[in-house]
C-alpha cells in the first residue's frame, strides 16, 4: 500500500511549498484538493483552463518529486448550491459539465481517479435526492471509465450519505461507483468502526485522520479509530490504492483545533508501523 498526504493539510503555505512539505514528510504521493473559493489552485471551470493548470501543477509536482494519488474536486464552497443532485436540472447539467472538464484535468495529470461530493438531502425527500444523485453519478462513472479513471464519492457529515446504510444504498443504485472513505465522518456520527469497515471493499481511495465520537478531527492521542485493523483488512482485500493522511484546517466542526504537521507525522508513523 502507498501513502499520500493531502496538500490542503497546510493551507497557510503557498501551494508549491505545501507540496515540498508533503515530500519532506516522506510521502510519495499527494492528494490534490481543488476547491472552489477555498484552495489556492481551484478546479477547472472550462476546458480552456486545463493547459495552464496542467503546466502549473506538473511543474510543482515534479519539483517536489510527488505522484498524484487522487484529485478531490469541489465546485462550490457549500454542499447545496451546486450539488450534483440539485433539484434544478440546469444546475445539475452545469455541474456535470464542469466535473467532466476536471476529469480531463485529472487524466492529464496522471491521477488514478477523482473524488467528488455525493450530493445533499433536499426538501423533496430522500428517494428523490438519492435518485438524482445516482443518475448523475452513473453518467460520471461512465465518463471516468472512458478516460481510464476511477470515480468515487466521499461520504461525509451533512451529506446525502452520512451513514453507512445510506452509503450502501447509493452504491447499490450506482453501478461502478466507489468510495473515498474517511472513517472519521462516521465515527463522529456515532457509528462503530466495525460498521464503517463494511465499506472497505468499496473503497477506491482512503483518507485517514484521527477521529472520535465527539471530534470529527482528533489528535492521535484522542483518536479512537484502530488504523492497524483498517490496514489489516485492506491487506486482506488486496487493496492496491493509496492511503492518504487528511488532516484539514477549517473552522467547520472545529477542525482547526489540532497541529496538522505534528498529527500528520504521528499518523504517518502509525500507518508505516501497521504496514510493516
C-alpha positions in Angstrom: 0.0 0.0 0.0 1.1 3.5 -0.8 0.9 6.5 1.5 0.0 10.0 0.4 -0.8 13.3 2.1 -3.4 15.9 1.3 -2.0 19.2 0.0 -4.8 21.0 1.8 -3.5 19.9 5.2 -1.2 23.0 5.0 -3.3 25.9 3.6 -1.2 28.6 5.2 1.6 27.7 2.8 1.8 28.6 -0.9 0.9 25.6 -2.9 4.3 24.7 -4.1 5.7 24.9 -0.6 2.9 22.7 0.7 3.9 20.1 -1.9 7.5 20.3 -0.9 6.5 19.8 2.8 4.5 16.7 1.8 7.6 15.3 0.2 9.8 16.3 3.2 7.5 14.3 5.4 8.4 11.2 3.3 5.2 10.8 1.3 5.4 9.5 -2.3 2.0 10.8 -3.3 -0.2 13.8 -2.8 -3.9 14.3 -2.8 -4.7 17.4 -4.8 -7.6 19.4 -3.4 -9.2 21.7 -6.0 -11.9 23.5 -4.0 -13.8 26.4 -5.5 -13.1 29.5 -3.4 -11.1 27.7 -0.7 -7.8 26.5 -2.3 -5.0 28.3 -4.0 -5.5 26.1 -7.0 -9.1 25.8 -7.8 -10.9 23.4 -10.2 -11.0 24.0 -13.9 -14.1 25.9 -14.9 -13.8 25.4 -18.6 -11.6 23.2 -21.0 -9.5 26.3 -21.8 -8.3 26.2 -18.1 -6.7 22.8 -18.5 -3.3 23.6 -20.2 -2.4 26.3 -17.7 -3.4 24.2 -14.7 -1.5 21.2 -16.0 1.6 23.2 -16.6 1.4 24.8 -13.2 0.7 21.7 -11.2 3.0 19.4 -13.2 5.9 21.8 -12.6 5.3 22.0 -8.8 4.7 18.2 -8.6 8.0 17.5 -10.5 9.9 19.9 -8.3 8.6 18.1 -5.2 9.0 14.6 -6.7 5.4 13.7 -6.0 2.9 11.5 -7.7 -0.8 12.4 -7.8 -2.6 9.9 -5.6 -6.1 11.4 -6.1 -7.7 14.6 -7.3 -10.5 15.9 -5.0 -12.8 18.4 -6.7 -15.4 20.6 -5.1 -17.1 23.0 -7.4 -18.8 25.1 -4.7 -18.0 26.4 -1.2 -21.1 24.8 0.2 -22.9 21.5 -0.1 -26.2 22.5 -1.8 -26.0 25.4 -4.2 -24.1 23.4 -6.9 -24.8 19.8 -5.6 -24.7 17.0 -8.2 -28.2 16.2 -7.2 -29.6 19.7 -7.2 -33.4 19.8 -7.9 -32.9 22.2 -10.8 -31.9 20.3 -14.0 -29.9 23.2 -15.4 -27.8 23.4 -12.3 -27.1 19.6 -12.4 -26.1 19.9 -16.1 -23.7 22.8 -15.4 -22.1 20.9 -12.5 -21.8 17.7 -14.6 -20.1 19.6 -17.4 -17.6 21.2 -15.0 -16.8 17.8 -13.5 -16.3 16.3 -16.9 -13.7 19.1 -17.6 -12.0 18.2 -14.3 -11.9 14.5 -15.3 -9.9 15.6 -18.3 -7.6 17.5 -16.0 -7.2 14.5 -13.7 -6.3 12.3 -16.7 -3.8 14.9 -18.0 -2.1 14.9 -14.6 -1.9 11.1 -14.4 -4.2 10.8 -11.4 -5.7 7.3 -10.9 -9.1 8.8 -10.2 -11.2 11.7 -9.0 -13.2 12.2 -5.8 -16.4 14.3 -5.8 -19.1 15.1 -3.2 -22.2 12.8 -3.2 -24.8 15.5 -3.0 -27.2 16.7 -0.3 -30.6 15.8 1.1 -33.1 18.3 -0.4 -36.6 19.2 0.8 -38.3 16.8 -1.7 -37.0 13.9 0.3 -34.6 11.0 0.4 -35.8 9.0 -2.5 -35.9 11.9 -4.9 -32.5 13.2 -3.7 -30.7 9.8 -3.9 -32.3 9.1 -7.3 -30.9 12.3 -8.8 -27.5 11.7 -7.3 -27.4 8.1 -8.6 -28.4 9.2 -12.1 -25.8 11.9 -12.3 -23.1 9.8 -10.7 -23.8 6.8 -13.1 -23.1 9.1 -16.0 -20.0 10.5 -14.3 -18.7 7.0 -13.6 -19.0 6.1 -17.3 -17.2 9.2 -18.3 -14.4 8.5 -15.9 -14.1 4.9 -17.2 -13.8 6.2 -20.7 -10.8 8.2 -19.5 -9.2 5.3 -17.7 -10.1 6.8 -14.3 -11.9 5.7 -11.2 -14.7 7.9 -9.8 -15.6 8.0 -6.1 -17.6 10.0 -3.6 -16.7 10.8 -0.1 -19.5 10.1 2.4 -19.4 13.0 4.9 -21.4 14.7 7.7 -24.2 16.9 6.3 -24.3 15.0 3.0 -26.8 12.7 1.4 -24.8 9.7 2.7 -23.8 10.5 6.2 -24.5 6.9 7.5 -23.2 3.5 6.5 -26.7 2.4 5.5 -27.3 5.4 3.2 -23.9 5.0 1.7 -24.7 1.3 0.9 -28.0 2.4 -0.7 -26.3 4.9 -3.0 -23.7 2.3 -4.0 -26.4 -0.2 -4.8 -28.1 2.3 -7.1 -25.0 3.4 -8.9 -23.1 0.8 -10.9 -19.3 1.3 -10.8 -19.3 3.9 -8.1 -16.6 3.6 -5.5 -15.8 5.4 -2.3 -13.2 7.8 -0.9 -13.6 6.5 2.6 -12.9 8.6 5.7 -13.8 6.7 8.9 -13.8 9.9 11.0 -17.1 11.2 9.5 -19.0 8.0 10.5 -17.3 7.8 13.9 -18.3 11.4 14.7 -21.8 10.4 13.6 -22.0 7.7 16.3 -21.3 4.6 14.2 -19.0 1.9 15.4 -15.8 1.2 13.4 -17.0 -2.3 12.7 -19.9 -0.9 10.7 -17.7 1.5 8.8 -15.2 -1.2 8.0 -18.0 -2.9 6.0 -17.5 -0.2 3.4 -13.8 -1.0 2.8 -14.4 -3.4 -0.1 -16.0 -0.4 -2.0 -13.1 1.9 -1.3 -11.0 3.2 -4.3 -9.2 5.7 -2.1 -8.8 6.1 1.7 -8.5 9.4 3.7 -7.4 8.9 7.3 -7.1 11.1 10.3 -7.8 10.9 14.0 -11.4 10.9 15.0 -13.7 10.2 17.9 -17.5 10.3 18.7 -17.0 13.9 19.9 -14.4 15.2 17.4 -14.6 15.0 13.6 -10.9 15.6 13.6 -8.9 14.4 16.7 -5.3 14.3 17.6 -3.7 10.9 17.6 -3.8 11.0 21.4 -7.6 11.3 21.3 -8.2 9.1 18.3 -10.4 6.0 18.7 -10.0 4.6 15.1 -7.9 1.5 15.0 -5.8 2.0 11.9 -4.0 -1.2 12.4 -7.3 -3.1 11.9 -8.1 -0.9 8.9 -4.7 -1.7 7.3 -5.0 -5.4 8.0 -8.4 -5.5 6.3 -7.1 -3.6 3.3 -4.3 -6.1 3.0 -6.8 -9.0 3.1 -8.7 -7.2 0.3 -5.5 -6.9 -1.8 -6.1 -3.1 -1.8 -3.8 -1.5 -4.3 -4.7 2.1 -3.9 -3.4 4.9 -1.8 -4.0 5.7 1.9 -3.9 9.5 2.4 -3.4 11.3 5.6 -6.0 14.1 5.6 -5.8 16.5 8.5 -7.6 19.6 7.4 -7.5 23.2 8.7 -11.1 24.5 8.9 -13.5 26.1 11.4 -16.0 23.5 10.2 -16.7 21.1 13.2 -13.6 22.7 14.9 -11.2 21.1 12.5 -8.7 23.8 13.4 -8.0 22.6 16.9 -5.1 20.3 16.2 -1.5 20.8 15.0 -1.7 19.4 11.4 2.0 19.0 11.0 2.6 17.1 14.2 -0.5 14.9 13.8 0.2 14.1 10.2 3.7 12.9 11.1 2.3 10.9 14.0 -0.4 9.3 11.8 2.2 8.6 9.2 4.3 6.6 11.7 1.2 4.6 12.8 0.5 3.7 9.2 4.1 2.7 8.5 4.1 0.5 11.6 0.9 -1.1 10.5 2.2 -1.8 7.0 5.4 -3.2 8.4 
